[in-house]
Amino acid sequence: MDSAVEAPQLREVIAHAWFTMGFPPVRSLVLVGVESSGSSPGFVARVDLPPPRYRRHVAEVMAGAAQRTGLRSVVLLVVLDPSSHAPPTLERPGAALVTAIRARLRAARVAVLDAVVVAGGRYRSLMCVDPACCPPQGHPLGDLRTTAAAAGMIMRGRSLAEDEAGLVADVAPAPWPASVVIPAQTRSPVADLERWRGMVAALAGAPDGPREPDPADVAWLVPALEDTRLRDAALVSLLPRGARMADAIARGTVTGVPDLHESEEHPPAAEVFEAARVLLATVARGAPAGRRAEALALLAWMSWWQGVGARSRLLAALALHDRPGHRLAGLVDTLLLRGVPPSWVRPGPDPRGCGRPNQ
């Protein structure tokens, strides 16, 4: 049975959603997995608010995402204009959208614990009818960084960009100086994999966190990543227990889709992924147009695996713009469009506090 969630808990749910996505959305429908009214939020999925003719389609997409992730209960957030001075309420099209989604989720046996409107820096439950706890003007969002949900995210290295574009500010083109020479070729996938591992390990083990490398030290990655053996081996090397498979890929002894069974049940190691992000972002910024796609596609896959779907989608789009038809970027884009979460994600609260995917 549907039931409203208390206002302080809703603020925590909103903070979790914003920090999971990495930015405060605008005119969006956000689904947040919450296994019970007293448990921590998890999975996050977001879509733009659709025109009325796509209402049923969006309801199917959201219900499908909830089912694939094994959710049993969720909170719906309807995000309107943040600059609005009106109370957080829904017009008839918005109310009809919420009704359609609740009905489809109910048919999928997913309970909607609450549906909430967020607008003008305030939020209000649509399912609470008691003005004493749910006043018509709503509750102020305030500074969401003061919430427990945000504190946990910040401790794990998450931050909140001003808007969606800010999610990929770290890969904005910034050509390297002319003194930085991109080699015509590198050693071999096996040797390059060891060099990659060494750089990732050095940055991951830095006591003050990874620092941006000198472009001259990473220019070799531009041609190296264009060898799919090295690119795929570098990707797999970031996964827990992925060393053996990465070696096999680099040697060329793996045919078809690699068996990642030993790695796919484990969440990413934050310090390893952050070190790789710093390296690849440096390459993506400085590489010439037409040669940025490999680094961008790897970053897109990493963001998808970490559960940061909004950034992953933007990175995949940048890779496909740099090199139309890029296979890895296209694969990531397809995974996001279908709402497929990484295999380590399981329903229910994660005792390790890892963020869930937002598609």
Buried (B, 14 or more C-beta within 10 A) or exposed (E): EEEBBBBEBBBBBBBBBBBBBBBBBBEBBBBBBBBEBEEBBBBBBBBEBBEEEBBBEBBBBBBBBBBBBBBBBBBBBBBBEBEEEEBBBBEEEBBEBBBBBBBBBBEBEBBBBBBBBBBBBBBBBBBBEEEEEBBEEBBEBEEBBEBEBBEBBEEBEBEBBEEBEBBBEBBEEEEBEEEBEBEEEBBBBBEBBBBBBEBBEEBBEEEEEBEEBEBEEBBBBBBBBBBEBBBBBBBBBBBBBBBEBBBBBBBEEBEEEBEBEBBBEBBBEBBBBBBBBBBBBBBBBBBEEEBBBBBBBBBBBBBBBBBBBBBBBBBBBBBBBBBEEBEBBBBBBEBBEEBBBBEBBEBEBBEEEBBBBBB
